[in-house]
Amino acid sequence: MNTVYIREMYSDDIPDVVKIERLSFTTPWSETSFQSEIYSKHSITRVAELSGVIVGYVCVKHIADECHLLDLAVHPDYRKCGIATMLLDNVMQGLRIEGCRFFYLEVRASNYAARKLYEKFGFNMVGTRKGYYVNPTEDAVIMMLEL
């Protein structure tokens, strides 16, 4: 595989990001949601680019010493290539520099691949949210990492 570049997300990236979002989630974000995150002073948005094509993205909200993973996805054709790891690594390096201490996320209880990825980074389960996800209805596992 060629070199994957991680860079800031821009408005021009949103159509490609939304395509990946729709392939990845049953209740996908809208273009407006991504636009809001790009311009939010508390958000960190990144894309993974391979040979000029966006193959993944991440959105994180950072306030004070806490952050929350809002959205992370990789195009199905590029999964299991380490792209999600690269995106998380990039974001976490920046968060540490900015003084973030606690990183939270929710993940579908049945999403074992994502849970395994987060555990690899040192995230631990700290709770659940009953019926958090819809389409289909499912509990969320709340995970946290002390940076």
Secondary structure as the mmCIF struct_conf table of DSSP 4:
data_model
#
loop_
_struct_conf.conf_type_id
_struct_conf.id
_struct_conf.beg_label_comp_id
_struct_conf.beg_label_asym_id
_struct_conf.beg_label_seq_id
_struct_conf.end_label_comp_id
_struct_conf.end_label_asym_id
_struct_conf.end_label_seq_id
STRN STRN1 VAL A 4 GLU A 8
HELX_RH_3T_P HELX_RH_3T_P1 SER A 11 ASP A 13
HELX_RH_AL_P HELX_RH_AL_P1 ILE A 14 SER A 24
BEND BEND1 THR A 26 THR A 27
HELX_LH_PP_P HELX_LH_PP_P1 PRO A 28 SER A 30
HELX_RH_AL_P HELX_RH_AL_P2 GLU A 31 TYR A 39
TURN_TY1_P TURN_TY1_P1 LYS A 41 HIS A 42
STRN STRN2 SER A 43 LEU A 50
TURN_TY1_P TURN_TY1_P2 SER A 51 GLY A 52
STRN STRN3 VAL A 53 ILE A 63
TURN_TY1_P TURN_TY1_P3 ALA A 64 ASP A 65
STRN STRN4 GLU A 66 VAL A 74
HELX_RH_3T_P HELX_RH_3T_P2 PRO A 76 TYR A 78
TURN_TY1_P TURN_TY1_P4 ARG A 79 LYS A 80
BEND BEND2 CYS A 81 GLY A 82
HELX_RH_AL_P HELX_RH_AL_P3 ILE A 83 ILE A 97
TURN_TY1_P TURN_TY1_P5 GLU A 98 GLY A 99
STRN STRN5 PHE A 102 ARG A 108
TURN_TY1_P TURN_TY1_P6 ALA A 109 SER A 110
HELX_RH_AL_P HELX_RH_AL_P4 TYR A 112 LYS A 120
TURN_TY1_P TURN_TY1_P7 PHE A 121 GLY A 122
STRN STRN6 ASN A 124 TYR A 133
TURN_TY1_P TURN_TY1_P8 VAL A 134 THR A 137
STRN STRN7 GLU A 138 GLU A 146
#
